[in-house]
Amino acid sequence: MLFAQLPDDLFRPLASPSRAFNAALLLHLHRRVIGSEPMRKAELLAEIGAFAGSYDTPELADDDTFPPDAVERRSALYRRFLESGWLIERRERYVPVVEFDPEARLLLEELSRIERGETRSYGGAVLEVLGSLESALANPAERSEALANAAREANAFLAHLRGLAGAMRKIEDRILREEDRRAAFRLYFEDFVERHLISDYRTLHTRFNPFRFRSAIVREAGRALRDVLMIRALAEGLVREGRAGNVEAGERAVRADLAEILAVFEGIDRHLDAVDEVVARMERRIAAAVRYMDRPDSLGIERTAAALRAVGASEAAPDVAADVSLLRPPIGEPHLSTPRRLRAPIDIDPLPEIVVDSRIEAFVEAKAAFRRRTTVTPERMAEFVEARLPKRGALRGSELEIADVDAFIVFQRLREIDVLFEGALGARFAVTHLSERLSNGWLDCPDFVLERRADA
């Protein structure tokens, strides 16, 4: 659990009357003062004193735990952070040094990220998913981990997109609750437009829309999900790298990652529609507020009616310019504010069924069988030796009969059995190299003796 990893009093400085100052001081120490290396205690106290002297701290007057003296105050701040678990003090060569608690530093990094309001590059996120997916499918034997990275990046991207709509709704509620019209407009332009429409939302409606790569991601993930040999190769990579217990568990993990990537990028339209709905609703409300923000003139109708009656009662023709007509007013529908239209739905065409030629599948299977036949593995070598080596005694290489190519492929590596595969078979078998030579029609090489180890 979270609170089982963090110190018990960690949040005490952030719940005191001076919590705003304490939070600002912690973020200052995290970003500019304490780096990856420990810091001398005297230097840290000087930094705390300098920050407290330059910071406007009216809330410290409400906190009776801090003394008025500047030197005593910096010591009190240091003790508060030390006792609550934010800082750790130790000695290096009789010099006291201070650093952040490891768990507290992780929490402080998240708080710093929230305080900065970091945004996510949509193009970078989508390209990272596509790049990891293509890397895993191009080299499944060595880069199977890239598939899990692609699934994690897809989930992180979806979470950020959900957070964008939620953040916009939160700012919308704040604007609607704001009674001061100037403050409401400030919230709209500074928080809503500048923070989200410009940095996040705008990238979704540009010419180089990052979602143009979505079809490639869906196509590659769907093709891999239908390719049994690809899934098997990725699963074997997971087993070889120790991230799956067996091939069956690896295949389940591979299928789950591919299905997760497909679910994210096939169902992302509803999240974009939610963002578009919030933006359109906010623009309509702000446009209405701008339209009616001027004070209404209650006597305007009476003055206009009086002017029309005066013109009608006059016997002389009205002196009206030829280009002005009451039937065609200078302000009309073209000048009215029109709300943003919702994005038109995208026509979805069903993906064509791809039928793989049976001859291609047979060719791929033949290549895989050839690769398995020509690859020497620890299991294959152990089986070859166990079938020919007696329980007690030894076996010379010149006594081995090579009947076919499969036996020759294993035989040519027997002289290295104690060092092959990082010495995996060296604990079971020992090999002694002789000065004589053997020649069996397949190979001419120095002779050797193969025997079991006593403790095997």
N, C-alpha and C positions, 0 to 999 in steps of 0.2 A: 504494500500500500504506500501511498505518497507520504503520509506522515510518519511511517515507519522508517523512511529513508532520511527525512529532514529533521534537524534539531527541534526540540519541543517549543522553544521560545523564539523560533526564527522570525515569526510574523509580529512579534511584540513591538519592534520599532515602527512597523507599518500600520499599527493600530493605535498609536499614541497621539496626543494632541498635535505633536510636531511631525506627523507622518509625511506631510508634503516635503518638508526639509530633509527628513531622513531618506526618503526615496530619491530625492535629487542628489544627495550626497553619495548614496550607494551607486547610482548610475554614473556619477562623476568619477568615483574611484574605479569602477569597472572599466570605463571607456578610456580614461586618460592617465590613470595613476598606477594601479597595480596591473602589471602585465602577466606574462607566463612565468616570470621568475619572481621569487619572494622579494619583498621590499624591507629595508631597514625600518625599524619601529620609529626612530627619531624622524626620518624623512616623511613617514606616513602621518605622524602627528602634525608636522609642519604643513602638509597639504590639507589636512582636515581644518587646521586653524585658518589657513588662507581662504579656503572655500567658505567657512562660516563667517569670516569677516567681510567677504564680498557679496554674500547672499543676503537678500532682504528677508529677514526672519522674524516677522511679527508674531508668528504662531509660537515661537519659543518662549514668548512672555507668558503664554498660558500653560506651559509645561514647567512645573515647579521642580522637576528633577535636574534641571540644568542650572549651574551657578552663573552669576552675571559676569564673572571674570573670564576673559578670553582664553587664558592658559588652562584654567580649570575646566572650561567648557569643552575644549578639544579633548581633554583627557576623559571627561564624562562621556562624550560621543564615542570615543574609542572603546571605552569599557562597555558601553551599551552594545555595540556591534560584536565585541568579543564574547560577552556573556550570552547573547542571543544566538550565537552560532554562525554569524556571517563571516567572521574572521577567525583565523587560527594563528596563534603565536608560538614560535619555537626558536631555538638558538642554533646558530651556525658559527662555530669557532668563538663561542662566548659573546656573539653579537646577536641581540634579539631581532628576528625578522618576522614579518607578517605576510600572510597570503589568504586568499579567499578559501572557504570550505568548498571542496569539490562539488558536492550536491547543491550547495547554495549558489555556486557560480553558474551551474546549469540553469537554475531557476532565474537567476539574475539576467542571464542571456535572453531567456524568453520574455521577461518583463521589459528588457531593453528593446527587443524586437517589436513588442506590442506598442511601446511608447513611441518608437520611431514611425510606426504605421507602415511597415514595409509592404511593397506591392510585389506582385509576381509577374514575370514576363511570360505572357501566354505563348508567344512564338518560341521562346527558349524551352518552356515546359513541353510543348507538343513535339518539338524537334528532338528533345532528349528522349522522349518515349519512342519515337520512330527510330532514332539512332541505336538505342539499346536493343530494340526488337530486331532490327536488321542485323546487328552484330551477332546476336544469339542465333539467328536462323542461318547466317552465313557460315558460322563456325560452331556448330552445336557441341562438338566434343570438348572444346576448350573454353567457350564463353557462355556456358549455360547460366551462369550467375547473372548475365546481362538481362535475361528474361525476367527474373525476380526484380531487378532494378527497374525495368520498364513498368511492371505492375505497380511497384511502390510510387513511381513518379506519376502514373495515371491517377492513383488514388489521391496523392497530394494535390494534383491539379484540379481534380473534381472538388476536393474540400475547399480549395481557394475560391473556386467559382461559386460554390454555395455560400462561402463567407462574403463574397462581393454583394450578392443579393441581400443577405442579412444585414450587412453594414449600411447599405442604401436604405433599407426599411427603417433601421434605427435612426438614421439622420432625418428621414422623412417624419418620423414621430416627433423628434425634437423640434423640427421646424413648425409642425402643426401646433405644438403646445406653446410655442413662443408667442407671447402677446405683443412684444415690441417688434414693429415691422422692420426696423433697421437691423435688429439682431437676427430676425428670420432670414432676411436677404443675405446677411453676412454668413450665416450657417450654410445657406444654399450654395453661394459662390465659392466659399473657402473650403468647406468640408465635402460638399456633394460634388460640385463641378470640378474643382481643382484636384481633389484627392482621388476621386473615383472615375469621373467621366474622362478626365484628361490622361490619367496614368494607367487606368485599367480598361474601362469600358470603350474608350476610343479605339483601342487596338482590335476590337472585335468587328469594327465596321470600316476598316481601311481596305485599300486595294490589295495589299499583301496580308490578307487575313490569315492568321496562323492556323485556322481550321481548314485551310486548303490541303493540309497534310493528313487530315482525318481519314479521308478515303484510302490513302496508302496504308495507314495503320490498321484500319478495318480489314483491308484486303490481305495484308501480310498475316495478321493474326488469324483470320478465317482460314487462309490456305494452310497455315501450320497446324491448326486444330483438326483439319481433315487429313493431314499427312501422318500416317501411322509410323512410318520410318523416321520422320523428323522428331516426333514425340519420343520414340524409343531412344534416339541418339541424345536428345536433351536429358532424358531420364538417366541414361548411362553416365552422362557427364556429372549429374548431381550425385550419383552414387560414388563415382570415382573421386569427387572432391569432398565427400563426407557430409553432404547436406541432405542425403536421403538414405534410409536403411537398406532398401532394396529397389529393384527396378520398378516394381509395381507402385511403391510409394512415390518414387520419382515421377512416374507417369501421371499419377493423380495431382502432384504439385504442379507439373507443367500444364496440364489441362486447366487447373484452377487459375493459374496466372493468365493464360491466354483468354479464358472466358471472362476474367475480370477486366482485362484491357478492352475486349469487345463490348462488354456491358457499359463501360465508362464512355467510350466514344460513339457508341450507337445511341445512347440515351441522353446525350448532352444537350439536345435541343430544348428540352423542357426547362432546363436551368437557364439557358439563354433567354427563353420567353419570359421567365420570371423577372430577369434583369430588365428586359425591354419594357415590361409592364410597369415596373417601378419608375423608370426614367420617363415614360410617356405621362404617367400620372403626375409626377412632380413638375414637368414642364407645363402641363395644363394648369396646374394650380398657381405656379409662379406667373404665368401669362395672365391669368385672371386677376391676380393680386396687382400686377403692374397696370392693368387696364382700369381698375377701379381704385387705384391708390390716391388719385386726386380728389380733393374735397368736392362733393357734388354741389352743383349750383341749383338751388331750389327755385330761383327766380328766372332761370334761363328760358323756360317754356313761356312764361308770361311776357318776357321781353320780345321773344320771337313772334308770338301771336300779335302783340301790339304793333310791331314793325310791319307785319303782313296786312293788318287792318289799315294802317296809315297809307301803305302803298295802294291798297284797293280803293280807298276813299279819295285819292288824289285824281283830279281830272287830267292832269298832264301825263304824258307817257313816261314811265320810269326810266331813269338814266342808268341802264344796265349794260355792262360790256357785252359784246357779241359772243365772246367765248365762255360766258358764264350762263348756265341755265339751271333753273330749279328742278327741271326734269332729269338732268344728268348731273348729280352732285359730284364735286371733285373728290370726295372720299366715298369709297364704296367697298364692295366685296374684295377686290384685289388687295386692299390695304388692311383687311382684317387678319388677325393672328390665327393661324391654323395649327392645330396640335400635330405633334409628330405621329405619323402613321406607324402602326405596328408592322413589324417585319412580315412580309408575305411568306406563307408556308412553303417549304421546299418540297418539290415533287420527288417522291422516293420511288426509284425504280428497283424492282427486285433483282438481286444479283443472279446472274446466270449460273446454272448448274455446270460445274466443270467436271467433265468426265475424263479421267486419266486413262490413257491407252494401256491396255493390259500388257502390251509388249514393252512399254516404258517401265511399268512396275516390275516385269520380269527382269529387265536389264538392271534396274536398281538393286533388286534382290540378288542377282548374280554377282554384281560388284561387291555387295556386302558379304556374300558367301566367300568370294575370292579373298577379300580382306581378312575375314576370320580364318581362312585356311592358311594364309601366308603369314599370320601374326603369331609370334611365340608368346604365350602367356604363362604365368606361374602354374596355373592349373593344368595346362596342356603338357608342360615339361614334367611336372610331378607325376602325372598319369603315365607318361612314356617311361620314366625311370622305374616306377613301381611295378610295371608290367614285366620288366626285364631283370631287375636287380633282386637277387635272392635275399631272404630275411637275414641270413648270416653270411658273411663273406663279401667279396668284392667282384667287380666286373670291369674287364679291360675294354677300352674303346674298340680295339681291333677285333673283339669277339662279337660285337653288335652287328646284326644283319640289317641292312637297309633295304627294305622291300619296295618302297615307293617314295614319291616326292614329299609326301606329308611327313614320313619318318625322317627323311633327310633334313628337312627344315628344322626339326627339333634337334637332330643329332649334331648339326654344325655348331650349336650353341651349348652343348653339354660341357665343353671344357671351361665354360665361364659360369657354371651353375651356382658356385659359391658366392659370386659377386653380382649376378644378375638380379634385377628387380629389387635393388637396394638391400641385397643379402637376404631376401625373404626365404630362399631355400637353403641358404648356407647353414642354418641350424639343423637341418635334417640330413644333408648329404655333404660329403667331403670329396674333393677331387685332388689327385696327385699326378703331376705331369712327369712323363718319362722321357728319356733321351731317344728311345726308339721311335720310329715313325710307323704310321698305319696308312694303308692304301686299300680302299674297298671299292674302287670303281666310281665312287661318288666324290671322294675327298681324299687328298694327300696332305697329312698334317702330323704333328708330333702325337705319339700315343699317350694315353692317360688311363688312370685307374679310378673308378667310381665306387664309393662305399658309403654305408650308412654310418652316421655318428653314433657313438655309444649311448649318449643321453637322448637320442631322438625316439 
